[in-house]
Amino acid sequence: MLICRIAWDTEGKDDIRKQHYDGHRAHLRSGVEKGIVQSGPFFSADGANTKLGALIVFDVESFAQAKAFSDEDPFIKYGVYGSVQYVRWDKTIG
């Protein structure tokens, strides 16, 4: 099943983001073997190029698999993401 992780940044965590960026990227790269099929950040629509959060699409057997992987993400562990939601997604085009 396809599961989306929708994560929204916590304001004021830029220093923590920088500190854990390499670990976050390495963790996501390791997720390809664990079901990640797409991943990338959200940006503001005002042209300021401000990061707002990120989306991951998993192809896994359960929500628990997506959450277990995500719980080890440094951006979740250290509070870069303040709000995280998991939803099932049924792809209709693509």
N, C-alpha and C positions, 0 to 999 in steps of 0.2 A: 504494500500500500504506500501511497505517496503521503508524506507528512511534511508540512512546512513549519519551520521554526521562524517566528517573526520576533525579532529582538529590537528594542528601542533603547537608544543611548541614555545614560544618566548625565545630566548637565554637570559640568565642573570636573569631569574625570579625564581630561586631556593628558595630564601627566601619567596617570595610571595606564591609560591606553598606550602611550608611547613606551612605557616600561614593559608592557606585556604583549606588544604587537607581534614580535617575532614568535613567541610561544603560541599565540593565537593562530597565526598563519600556519605554523608547523602542525598544530592540532587539526586544523581544518584539512590540510593536505593528507593527513593520516586517515581522514574520514572517508576518502574515496573507496577504500577497501571495506568500509563499514556502512556503505549505503548512500553517501552524499552524491547527488547527481548534478546539483547546481548550488552555487553560493555566491553572494556578493552584497555589497553595502547599498544602503539607501542614502540619497542626497537630497538636500532642500531643492525646491522648484524655483527658488528666487534667483538662481544664477550665482549664489555665493559659494557653491561647492561645499556646503556644510554637511558633514556626515550626520545622519539621523539614527541609523541603526543598520540592520542587515537581515537578509533572508537566506535560509538554507532549505533546500528541498532534499529530503531523504527518500529513498526507496527501501523500506524496511518492513519487517513483519509486524511491528507493534510500536505504539507510542513510547513504550518503556525503552526500546532500543535507541530511539532518537534522543530521549531525555537523558539516558545514561551517558551517551556520547557527549551531549551538550554540557552536562554537569561538570565535565573535565575541562571545558573550554576556559582558558584563563580570563577571558572577557566576562564570563559569567561568575567565575570564582572570585574575581576581584572587583565586581560591581560596575564594570564599564557599561554593561547592559542592566538597566533598572527594571525593565518590563520585558518578559519573555512569554510568548504564547506558542502553543503547539496545536495545529489544526490538520485534519485530513483534507487532502486536495484530490479531486477527481479531474484529471487532465482531459479536456475535450478537444483541444486543437494542439498540434505539435508532435 
